[in-house]
């Protein structure tokens, strides 16, 4: 099992989860975070810290979010590690909870 960042993180990019991660498994893109499944130790500390409720265990993903398992693994190989918190995107609150955001993912 590993944890997966899902669609609700797109255009929000809260980093509260990064602060509690003991192994620096988060990677940062322009408007999305991902978890490296090779580094994640399944501690689940990040899950309650995510204000957008965007992090799930890979075996408990909401319907329609399954493709984010592969997407997290793919982007973790190319995006830099994020080990420190930063401010969310300026309009994060506007985008939090909105659906159909995959089209806005910046690779």
C-alpha positions in Angstrom: 0.0 0.0 0.0 1.0 3.6 -0.6 -0.7 6.9 -0.4 -1.8 8.9 -3.4 -2.5 12.6 -4.1 -5.8 12.9 -6.0 -7.6 15.4 -8.2 -8.6 17.7 -5.4 -5.0 18.9 -5.0 -4.9 20.3 -8.6 -4.9 24.1 -8.5 -4.8 24.1 -4.7 -1.4 22.7 -3.7 -1.6 22.9 0.0 1.6 21.7 1.6 0.5 21.0 5.2 1.1 17.3 4.3 4.7 17.9 3.5 5.5 19.2 7.0 4.6 15.9 8.7 6.1 13.5 6.2 9.1 11.7 7.8 10.6 10.6 4.5 10.2 13.5 2.1 8.1 11.5 -0.4 6.3 14.5 -1.8 7.2 16.0 -5.2 6.1 19.4 -6.5 4.7 20.5 -9.8 3.4 23.9 -10.9 -0.1 23.3 -9.5 -0.1 19.8 -8.0 1.8 17.6 -5.5 2.4 13.9 -5.9 3.7 11.1 -3.6 6.5 8.9 -4.7 5.3 5.3 -4.0 8.9 4.1 -3.8 9.6 6.4 -0.9 6.3 6.5 1.0 6.3 4.4 4.1 2.5 4.2 4.5 2.5 6.1 7.8 -0.7 8.0 6.9 0.5 11.2 8.8 -0.2 13.3 5.7 -3.9 12.3 5.3 -5.4 14.3 8.1 -3.1 17.3 7.4 -4.5 17.8 3.9 -7.0 20.7 4.0 -8.4 19.6 0.6 -8.9 15.9 1.6 -6.9 15.0 -1.5 -4.8 12.1 -0.1 -5.9 8.5 0.1 -4.5 5.1 0.5 -4.2 3.5 -2.9 -6.7 0.7 -1.9 -9.3 3.3 -0.7 -9.4 5.7 -3.6 -12.7 7.3 -4.4 -14.4 6.2 -7.6 -12.9 7.8 -10.6 -9.5 8.6 -8.9 -7.8 5.3 -9.7 -5.6 6.8 -12.5 -3.9 8.9 -9.9 -1.9 5.9 -8.7 0.0 5.8 -12.0 0.1 9.6 -12.3 1.8 10.0 -8.9 4.4 7.4 -9.7 5.1 8.9 -13.2 5.4 12.6 -12.0 7.4 11.7 -8.9 10.2 10.5 -11.2 10.5 13.9 -12.9 9.3 16.5 -10.4 11.6 17.7 -7.6 11.2 16.6 -4.0 9.4 19.1 -1.8 10.6 19.0 1.8 9.4 22.3 3.1 5.9 23.8 3.3 5.0 26.8 1.1 2.0 28.9 0.6 -0.9 27.3 -1.3 -1.8 28.7 -4.7 -3.4 32.1 -4.5 -6.8 30.9 -5.6 -6.7 27.6 -3.8 -9.9 28.2 -1.8 -11.8 28.8 -5.0 -10.7 25.5 -6.5 -10.9 23.3 -3.4 -13.6 20.7 -3.8 -14.3 21.4 -7.4 -14.5 18.4 -9.7 -13.1 17.7 -13.2 -9.8 19.5 -12.5 -7.5 17.0 -14.3 -7.7 19.1 -17.4 -5.9 21.9 -15.5 -2.9 19.8 -14.4 0.3 21.4 -15.5 3.0 18.8 -16.2 
